[in-house]
């Protein structure tokens, strides 16, 4: 069990942590109030708007527009 855990840690967890830390390093200097760019999020579901997934996406849209407040 101990040998399996070591192999898992070295073979999977360590590379994952290194990859994620490399992706997150550095600051994005264009994230100031003047540098905010408009973004469009597209999400496709295979159901109608009356399906719970469709209703959830509509609620997400409403909350996002409310929080963004024209940003």
C-alpha positions in Angstrom: 0.0 0.0 0.0 2.8 2.4 0.9 4.6 1.6 -2.4 1.4 2.2 -4.3 0.9 5.6 -2.6 4.4 6.7 -3.4 4.0 5.8 -7.1 0.7 7.6 -7.3 2.2 10.7 -5.7 5.3 10.7 -7.9 3.5 9.7 -11.1 0.3 11.6 -11.0 0.1 14.2 -8.2 3.5 15.8 -8.6 3.3 16.4 -12.3 -0.3 17.7 -11.9 0.7 20.2 -9.2 3.7 21.4 -11.2 1.6 21.9 -14.3 -1.1 23.8 -12.4 1.4 26.0 -10.6 3.1 26.8 -13.9 -0.2 27.8 -15.5 -1.0 30.1 -12.6 2.3 31.9 -12.3 2.5 35.5 -13.2 0.1 38.3 -13.0 -2.1 39.5 -15.8 -1.5 43.2 -15.9 -4.4 43.9 -18.3 -6.9 43.0 -15.5 -7.4 46.6 -14.5 -10.6 48.5 -14.7 -9.5 50.1 -18.0 -8.3 46.8 -19.5 -11.5 44.7 -19.0 -12.6 43.2 -22.3 -16.0 42.0 -23.2 -16.3 38.2 -23.1 -19.0 35.9 -24.6 -19.7 32.6 -22.9 -21.4 30.0 -25.0 -22.9 26.9 -23.4 -24.7 24.2 -25.4 -27.1 21.8 -23.9 -29.2 19.2 -25.7 -32.4 20.1 -23.9 -35.0 22.8 -24.1 -35.1 25.9 -21.9 -37.8 24.3 -19.8 -35.5 21.4 -18.8 -33.8 21.9 -15.4 -30.4 22.3 -17.2 -31.9 25.0 -19.4 -33.5 26.7 -16.5 -30.1 26.6 -14.6 -28.3 28.2 -17.6 -30.9 31.0 -17.8 -30.5 31.6 -14.0 -26.7 31.6 -14.5 -27.1 34.2 -17.3 -29.3 36.4 -15.1 -26.9 36.2 -12.1 -23.9 36.9 -14.3 -25.5 40.0 -15.9 -26.5 41.2 -12.5 -23.0 40.8 -11.0 -21.3 42.2 -14.1 -23.4 45.4 -14.1 -22.3 46.6 -17.5 -18.6 45.7 -17.1 
